[in-house]
Amino acid sequence: MISNIKKKKVIIIPRPGLRSKAQARKKLSTPGNQNVTHYWRRKPKRVSCAICKRPLQSIPRLRPAKMVKTQKTARRANRMKSGRYCAKCLQTLIKETVWNQ
């Protein structure tokens, strides 16, 4: 009698905020031998130079909420237009503007 009863597979659906593929996820096994899924927000891609498209050196890869909490000097290099151009491209831009005046 007991062997005829079929076991039903329980499907656990994540809450609505975690159903999106915007979150990175990883399946883990806890010390209590439960299988759980850990979710976290993905890191944004590196900021690149507007001219040569190389990644900028001094700008960290942080989400906007964490970027606001960091110090202003840690967010960018201490030169003009540092969040838009790399050092080489900025140097050539400055030289061209001086020569064209």
DSSP file (Angstrom, degrees, kcal/mol; ACC not computed):
  #  RESIDUE AA STRUCTURE BP1 BP2  ACC     N-H-->O    O-->H-N    N-H-->O    O-->H-N    TCO  KAPPA ALPHA  PHI   PSI    X-CA   Y-CA   Z-CA
    1    1 A M    >         0   0    0      0, 0.0     3,-0.6     0, 0.0     4,-0.4   0.000 360.0 360.0 360.0 -45.3    0.0    0.0    0.0
    2    2 A I  G >   +     0   0    0      1,-0.2     3,-1.2     2,-0.2     0, 0.0   0.860 360.0  58.9 -70.1 -34.1    2.7    2.4    0.9
    3    3 A S  G 3  S+     0   0    0      1,-0.2    -1,-0.2     3,-0.0     0, 0.0   0.711  96.0  64.0 -69.7 -19.0    4.8    1.6   -2.1
    4    4 A N  G <  S+     0   0    0     -3,-0.6     2,-0.4     2,-0.1    -1,-0.2   0.670  79.2  98.4 -77.9 -16.5    2.0    2.7   -4.5
    5    5 A I    <   -     0   0    0     -3,-1.2     2,-0.3    -4,-0.4    -3,-0.0  -0.594  69.7-142.2 -76.4 124.5    2.1    6.3   -3.3
    6    6 A K        -     0   0    0     -2,-0.4     2,-0.4     1,-0.0    -2,-0.1  -0.679  12.9-124.9 -87.6 139.2    4.1    8.5   -5.7
    7    7 A K        -     0   0    0     -2,-0.3     2,-0.4     1,-0.0    -1,-0.0  -0.684  22.5-135.2 -82.4 134.0    6.3   11.2   -4.3
    8    8 A K        -     0   0    0     -2,-0.4     2,-0.5     1,-0.0    -1,-0.0  -0.724  14.9-125.5 -89.6 137.3    5.5   14.6   -5.7
    9    9 A K        -     0   0    0     -2,-0.4     2,-0.5     1,-0.0    -1,-0.0  -0.711  22.0-138.3 -82.7 126.7    8.4   16.8   -6.7
   10   10 A V        -     0   0    0     -2,-0.5     2,-0.6     2,-0.0    -1,-0.0  -0.756  12.8-157.5 -89.5 123.4    8.3   20.2   -5.0
   11   11 A I        -     0   0    0     -2,-0.5     2,-0.7     2,-0.0    -2,-0.0  -0.901   4.3-153.8-103.1 119.7    9.2   23.1   -7.3
   12   12 A I        -     0   0    0     -2,-0.6    -2,-0.0     0, 0.0     0, 0.0  -0.841   8.0-157.4 -96.1 118.6   10.3   26.2   -5.4
   13   13 A I        -     0   0    0     -2,-0.7     6,-0.1     1,-0.0    -2,-0.0  -0.816  18.4-122.8 -95.6 130.3    9.7   29.3   -7.4
   14   14 A P        -     0   0    0      0, 0.0     5,-0.1     0, 0.0    -1,-0.0  -0.285  38.4 -87.5 -68.3 159.0   11.8   32.4   -6.5
   15   15 A R    >   -     0   0    0      1,-0.1     3,-2.1     3,-0.1     4,-0.4  -0.240  46.3-100.2 -64.7 158.4   10.2   35.6   -5.5
   16   16 A P  G >  S+     0   0    0      0, 0.0     3,-1.0     0, 0.0     4,-0.3   0.788 119.6  57.9 -55.8 -33.9    9.2   37.9   -8.3
   17   17 A G  G 3  S+     0   0    0      1,-0.2     3,-0.3     2,-0.1    -2,-0.1   0.717 108.6  47.1 -69.2 -19.1   12.2   40.2   -7.9
   18   18 A L  G <  S+     0   0    0     -3,-2.1    -1,-0.2     1,-0.2     5,-0.1   0.377  88.2  84.3-103.5   3.1   14.6   37.4   -8.4
   19   19 A R  S <  S+     0   0    0     -3,-1.0    -1,-0.2    -4,-0.4    -2,-0.1   0.639  70.7  95.8 -80.2 -13.0   13.0   35.8  -11.5
   20   20 A S  S >  S-     0   0    0     -4,-0.3     3,-0.7    -3,-0.3    -3,-0.0  -0.403  77.4-132.5 -76.1 153.1   14.8   38.2  -13.8
   21   21 A K  T 3  S+     0   0    0      1,-0.2    -1,-0.1    -2,-0.1     4,-0.1   0.376  91.4  91.2 -84.8   5.0   18.1   37.2  -15.5
   22   22 A A  T 3  S+     0   0    0      2,-0.1    20,-0.8    19,-0.0     2,-0.3   0.803  76.0  74.8 -68.2 -27.5   19.6   40.5  -14.5
   23   23 A Q  E <  S-A   41   0A   0     -3,-0.7     2,-0.2    18,-0.2    18,-0.2  -0.659  83.6-130.6 -85.8 139.7   20.8   38.9  -11.3
   24   24 A A  E     -A   40   0A   0     16,-3.0    16,-2.1    -2,-0.3     2,-0.3  -0.623  31.8-164.3 -79.2 149.9   23.8   36.5  -11.4
   25   25 A R  E     -A   39   0A   0     -2,-0.2     2,-0.3    14,-0.2    14,-0.2  -0.970  17.8-172.7-140.9 153.9   23.0   33.2   -9.6
   26   26 A K  E     -A   38   0A   0     12,-1.9    12,-2.9    -2,-0.3     2,-0.5  -0.979  22.0-133.0-147.3 131.6   24.9   30.3   -8.2
   27   27 A K  E     +A   37   0A   0     -2,-0.3     2,-0.3    10,-0.2    10,-0.2  -0.743  33.7 178.4 -87.8 129.3   23.5   27.0   -6.8
   28   28 A L  E     -A   36   0A   0      8,-3.2     8,-2.7    -2,-0.5     2,-0.5  -0.866  28.7-132.5-128.5 159.4   25.2   26.1   -3.5
   29   29 A S  E     -A   35   0A   0     -2,-0.3     6,-0.2     6,-0.2    -2,-0.0  -0.974  26.9-142.9-112.4 124.2   24.9   23.3   -1.0
   30   30 A T    >   -     0   0    0      4,-2.7     3,-2.0    -2,-0.5     4,-0.1  -0.295  28.8-103.1 -79.9 167.0   24.7   24.5    2.6
   31   31 A P  T 3  S+     0   0    0      0, 0.0    -1,-0.1     0, 0.0    -2,-0.0   0.786 123.9  60.3 -60.7 -26.0   26.4   22.7    5.6
   32   32 A G  T 3  S-     0   0    0      2,-0.1    -2,-0.0     1,-0.0    -3,-0.0   0.296 121.9-109.9 -83.0  10.6   22.9   21.4    6.5
   33   33 A N  S <  S+     0   0    0     -3,-2.0     2,-0.4     1,-0.2    -4,-0.0   0.845  72.1 139.2  64.3  39.3   22.8   19.7    3.1
   34   34 A Q        -     0   0    0     -4,-0.1    -4,-2.7     2,-0.0     2,-0.6  -0.917  52.0-129.7-108.2 140.7   20.2   21.9    1.5
   35   35 A N  E     +A   29   0A   0     -2,-0.4     2,-0.3    -6,-0.2    -6,-0.2  -0.803  37.7 169.4 -89.9 121.9   20.5   23.1   -2.0
   36   36 A V  E     -A   28   0A   0     -8,-2.7    -8,-3.2    -2,-0.6     2,-0.5  -0.857  30.1-129.6-128.7 162.8   20.0   26.9   -2.2
   37   37 A T  E     -A   27   0A   0     -2,-0.3     2,-0.4   -10,-0.2   -10,-0.2  -0.968  16.3-153.9-116.1 126.1   20.5   29.5   -4.9
   38   38 A H  E     -A   26   0A   0    -12,-2.9   -12,-1.9    -2,-0.5     2,-0.3  -0.841  12.2-162.4 -98.7 135.8   22.4   32.7   -4.1
   39   39 A Y  E     +A   25   0A   0     -2,-0.4     2,-0.3   -14,-0.2   -14,-0.2  -0.880  14.4 164.9-115.9 146.8   21.6   35.8   -6.2
   40   40 A W  E     -A   24   0A   0    -16,-2.1   -16,-3.0    -2,-0.3     2,-0.2  -0.979  40.1 -97.8-154.3 158.5   23.7   39.0   -6.6
   41   41 A R  E     -A   23   0A   0     -2,-0.3   -18,-0.2   -18,-0.2     2,-0.1  -0.535  43.9-114.2 -76.9 141.1   23.7   41.9   -9.0
   42   42 A R        -     0   0    0    -20,-0.8    -1,-0.1    -2,-0.2   -20,-0.0  -0.369  28.4-109.6 -72.8 153.1   26.1   41.8  -11.9
   43   43 A K        -     0   0    0      1,-0.1    19,-0.1    -2,-0.1    -1,-0.1  -0.583  35.5-113.9 -77.7 144.5   29.0   44.2  -12.1
   44   44 A P        -     0   0    0      0, 0.0     3,-0.1     0, 0.0    -1,-0.1  -0.359  38.0 -94.7 -72.9 161.5   28.8   46.8  -14.8
   45   45 A K        -     0   0    0      1,-0.1     3,-0.1    -2,-0.1     2,-0.0  -0.297  52.3 -82.9 -72.9 163.5   31.3   46.7  -17.7
   46   46 A R        -     0   0    0      1,-0.1     2,-0.3    15,-0.1    -1,-0.1  -0.329  43.5-110.7 -68.1 146.2   34.4   48.8  -17.6
   47   47 A V        -     0   0    0     12,-0.2     9,-3.1     9,-0.2     2,-0.3  -0.601  40.0-156.1 -75.4 135.5   34.2   52.4  -18.6
   48   48 A S  B     -B   55   0B   0     -2,-0.3     2,-0.1     7,-0.3     6,-0.1  -0.772  21.9 -92.3-117.6 160.8   36.1   53.0  -21.9
   49   49 A C     >  -     0   0    0      5,-2.8     4,-0.9    -2,-0.3    36,-0.2  -0.402  28.7-133.9 -67.5 142.6   37.7   55.9  -23.6
   50   50 A A  T  4 S+     0   0    0     34,-2.1    -1,-0.1     2,-0.1    35,-0.1   0.712 100.2  34.0 -72.9 -20.2   35.5   57.8  -26.0
   51   51 A I  T  4 S+     0   0    0     33,-0.2    -1,-0.1     3,-0.1    34,-0.1   0.889 131.8  20.8 -99.8 -57.5   38.2   58.0  -28.7
   52   52 A C  T  4 S-     0   0    0      2,-0.1    -2,-0.1     1,-0.0    33,-0.0   0.548  89.6-133.2 -96.7  -7.2   40.3   54.8  -28.6
   53   53 A K     <  +     0   0    0     -4,-0.9    -3,-0.1     1,-0.2     3,-0.0   0.616  55.2 142.5  66.7  15.6   37.8   52.5  -26.7
   54   54 A R        -     0   0    0      1,-0.1    -5,-2.8    -6,-0.1    -1,-0.2  -0.598  61.5 -95.7 -80.6 150.0   40.4   51.2  -24.3
   55   55 A P  B     -B   48   0B   0      0, 0.0    -7,-0.3     0, 0.0     2,-0.2  -0.402  40.1-114.7 -66.7 140.8   39.2   50.7  -20.7
   56   56 A L        -     0   0    0     -9,-3.1     3,-0.2     1,-0.1    -9,-0.2  -0.539  19.8-144.3 -77.7 141.9   40.0   53.6  -18.3
   57   57 A Q  S    S+     0   0    0     -2,-0.2    -1,-0.1     1,-0.2    29,-0.0   0.897  86.2  43.0 -76.3 -43.4   42.4   52.8  -15.6
   58   58 A S  S    S+     0   0    0     24,-0.2    -1,-0.2     2,-0.1    25,-0.1   0.498  87.9  94.3 -92.1  -3.3   41.3   54.7  -12.5
   59   59 A I        -     0   0    0     -3,-0.2   -12,-0.2   -12,-0.1    16,-0.1  -0.790  68.3-136.6 -97.1 123.2   37.5   54.2  -12.6
   60   60 A P        -     0   0    0      0, 0.0     2,-1.2     0, 0.0   -13,-0.1  -0.338  17.2-116.1 -75.8 157.4   36.2   51.2  -10.5
   61   61 A R        +     0   0    0    -15,-0.1     2,-0.3    -2,-0.0   -15,-0.1  -0.742  61.1 141.3 -92.3  89.2   33.5   48.8  -11.7
   62   62 A L        -     0   0    0     -2,-1.2   -19,-0.0   -19,-0.1    -3,-0.0  -0.931  55.3-107.1-129.9 153.3   30.7   49.5   -9.2
   63   63 A R    >>  -     0   0    0     -2,-0.3     4,-2.2     1,-0.1     3,-0.7  -0.429  43.7-103.8 -72.2 156.2   27.0   49.8   -9.4
   64   64 A P  H 3> S+     0   0    0      0, 0.0     4,-1.8     0, 0.0     5,-0.2   0.830 118.9  55.3 -55.7 -37.4   25.7   53.4   -9.2
   65   65 A A  H 3> S+     0   0    0      1,-0.2     4,-0.7     2,-0.2    -3,-0.0   0.886 114.1  40.2 -65.0 -37.5   24.5   53.0   -5.5
   66   66 A K  H <> S+     0   0    0     -3,-0.7     4,-0.8     2,-0.2    -1,-0.2   0.791 109.2  60.4 -80.4 -27.9   27.9   52.0   -4.4
   67   67 A M  H >< S+     0   0    0     -4,-2.2     3,-0.5     1,-0.2    -2,-0.2   0.872 101.9  53.6 -65.8 -36.0   29.7   54.5   -6.6
   68   68 A V  H 3< S+     0   0    0     -4,-1.8    -1,-0.2     1,-0.2    -2,-0.2   0.846 106.2  54.0 -65.7 -33.5   27.9   57.3   -4.8
   69   69 A K  H 3< S+     0   0    0     -4,-0.7    -1,-0.2    -5,-0.2    -2,-0.2   0.668  93.2  86.9 -78.7 -16.5   29.2   56.0   -1.4
   70   70 A T  S << S-     0   0    0     -4,-0.8     5,-0.1    -3,-0.5     2,-0.0  -0.402  92.8 -89.1 -80.0 162.5   32.8   56.0   -2.5
   71   71 A Q    >>  -     0   0    0      1,-0.1     4,-1.0    -2,-0.1     3,-0.5  -0.315  32.1-119.1 -69.0 154.2   35.0   59.0   -2.1
   72   72 A K  H 3> S+     0   0    0      1,-0.2     4,-0.7     2,-0.2     3,-0.4   0.854 113.9  52.9 -64.2 -35.5   35.2   61.5   -5.0
   73   73 A T  H 34 S+     0   0    0      1,-0.2    -1,-0.2     2,-0.2     3,-0.1   0.756 107.1  52.8 -73.2 -22.9   38.9   60.9   -5.5
   74   74 A A  H <4 S+     0   0    0     -3,-0.5    -1,-0.2     1,-0.2    -2,-0.2   0.684 100.9  62.5 -82.8 -18.1   38.4   57.2   -5.7
   75   75 A R  H  < S-     0   0    0     -4,-1.0     2,-0.3    -3,-0.4    -1,-0.2   0.774 117.6  -2.5 -78.2 -26.3   35.8   57.5   -8.4
   76   76 A R  S  < S-     0   0    0     -4,-0.7    -1,-0.1   -17,-0.1     2,-0.1  -0.960  81.3 -84.5-157.1 167.8   38.0   59.1  -11.0
   77   77 A A        -     0   0    0     -2,-0.3     2,-1.4     5,-0.1     5,-0.2  -0.420  45.6-109.5 -76.7 158.0   41.5   60.4  -11.7
   78   78 A N  S    S+     0   0    0     -2,-0.1     2,-0.3     4,-0.1    -1,-0.1  -0.430  85.0  89.7 -91.8  61.9   42.4   63.9  -10.6
   79   79 A R  S >  S-     0   0    0     -2,-1.4     3,-1.2     0, 0.0    -2,-0.1  -0.955  86.6 -80.6-144.6 163.9   42.7   65.5  -14.1
   80   80 A M  T 3  S+     0   0    0     -2,-0.3    -2,-0.0     1,-0.3    -3,-0.0  -0.360 111.4   6.2 -70.1 146.2   40.2   67.2  -16.3
   81   81 A K  T >> S+     0   0    0      1,-0.1     4,-2.0     3,-0.1     3,-1.1   0.785  83.5 146.7  55.8  32.2   37.9   65.0  -18.4
   82   82 A S  T <4  +     0   0    0     -3,-1.2   -24,-0.2     1,-0.3    -5,-0.1   0.734  64.0  54.7 -74.5 -21.7   39.3   61.9  -16.6
   83   83 A G  T 34 S+     0   0    0      1,-0.1    -1,-0.3    -6,-0.1   -27,-0.1   0.471 116.4  37.0 -87.5  -0.1   36.0   59.9  -16.7
   84   84 A R  T <4 S+     0   0    0     -3,-1.1   -34,-2.1     1,-0.3     2,-0.3   0.727 115.8  36.6-118.1 -38.2   35.7   60.3  -20.5
   85   85 A Y  S  < S-     0   0    0     -4,-2.0    -1,-0.3   -36,-0.2     2,-0.1  -0.887  72.9-121.7-122.6 150.5   39.2   60.1  -22.1
   86   86 A C     >  -     0   0    0     -2,-0.3     4,-2.3    -3,-0.1     5,-0.2  -0.325  40.1 -99.1 -78.4 172.3   42.3   58.0  -21.3
   87   87 A A  H  > S+     0   0    0      1,-0.2     4,-2.0     2,-0.2     5,-0.1   0.886 120.3  48.6 -64.3 -40.6   45.6   59.8  -20.5
   88   88 A K  H  > S+     0   0    0      2,-0.2     4,-2.0     1,-0.2    -1,-0.2   0.940 113.8  44.8 -66.7 -46.7   47.1   59.4  -24.0
   89   89 A C  H  > S+     0   0    0      1,-0.2     4,-2.2     2,-0.2    -1,-0.2   0.880 112.9  51.8 -66.2 -37.2   44.0   60.7  -25.9
   90   90 A L  H  X S+     0   0    0     -4,-2.3     4,-2.5     2,-0.2    -1,-0.2   0.887 107.7  53.0 -65.6 -38.2   43.6   63.6  -23.5
   91   91 A Q  H  X S+     0   0    0     -4,-2.0     4,-2.1    -5,-0.2    -2,-0.2   0.920 110.8  46.0 -63.4 -43.5   47.2   64.6  -24.0
   92   92 A T  H  X S+     0   0    0     -4,-2.0     4,-2.4     2,-0.2    -2,-0.2   0.880 111.4  53.0 -67.6 -36.7   46.7   64.6  -27.8
   93   93 A L  H  X S+     0   0    0     -4,-2.2     4,-2.3     2,-0.2    -2,-0.2   0.921 109.9  47.6 -62.4 -44.0   43.4   66.6  -27.4
   94   94 A I  H  X S+     0   0    0     -4,-2.5     4,-2.1     1,-0.2    -2,-0.2   0.916 112.3  49.6 -64.5 -42.7   45.1   69.2  -25.3
   95   95 A K  H  X S+     0   0    0     -4,-2.1     4,-2.5     1,-0.2    -1,-0.2   0.914 110.9  49.7 -62.8 -42.5   48.0   69.5  -27.8
   96   96 A E  H  X S+     0   0    0     -4,-2.4     4,-2.0     1,-0.2    -1,-0.2   0.898 110.5  49.4 -64.5 -40.5   45.6   69.9  -30.7
   97   97 A T  H  X S+     0   0    0     -4,-2.3     4,-0.5     2,-0.2    -1,-0.2   0.889 113.0  47.3 -67.1 -37.1   43.6   72.6  -29.0
   98   98 A V  H >< S+     0   0    0     -4,-2.1     3,-0.7     1,-0.2    -2,-0.2   0.909 113.7  47.5 -69.0 -41.6   46.7   74.6  -28.1
   99   99 A W  H 3< S+     0   0    0     -4,-2.5    -2,-0.2     1,-0.2    -1,-0.2   0.837 109.9  53.0 -69.0 -32.2   48.2   74.3  -31.6
  100  100 A N  H 3<        0   0    0     -4,-2.0    -1,-0.2     1,-0.2    -2,-0.2   0.562 360.0 360.0 -81.9  -7.8   44.9   75.3  -33.3
  101  101 A Q    <<        0   0    0     -3,-0.7    -1,-0.2    -4,-0.5    -2,-0.1   0.493 360.0 360.0 -76.6 360.0   44.5   78.5  -31.3
